[in-house]
Amino acid sequence: MAWEMKTDRPIYIQIVEKLKNRIVSGYYPPGEKIPSVRELASEAGVNPNTMQKALGDLERQGLLHTQRTNGKTVTDEEDKILAMREGMAEEETGIYFEKMRSLGYVPSKTREFVDRMAARLEA
């Protein structure tokens, strides 16, 4: 099944984001071999060159490593993965707080709202 790609941003950036999410969420655990470029490209419904470009970006960020005969693996540096997760969560939280501010919620009221929603979800 192809990944859902939007037309408002370059596809390779969306692929980077999707794979980054898979890494920080543990879908691809530290040290694990990821599928080949061709497999990932087929799964995403994109050209292998586009997938290779995205994987190269993740490698430059230090999240992936190429092993000559064994393909690409996720870094085993868990601190790096946790830092990336924290940064992504911080960015998403900032976006959320800005959207809530545009609805008239100040940060303290946003926190109260989040607490109420979390309580509902835990019930």
Summary of the structure (lengths in Angstrom):
residues: 123
radius of gyration: 17.7
end to end distance: 33.5
largest distance: 55.6
contacts: 300
relative contact order: 0.12
helix: 62%
strand: 7%
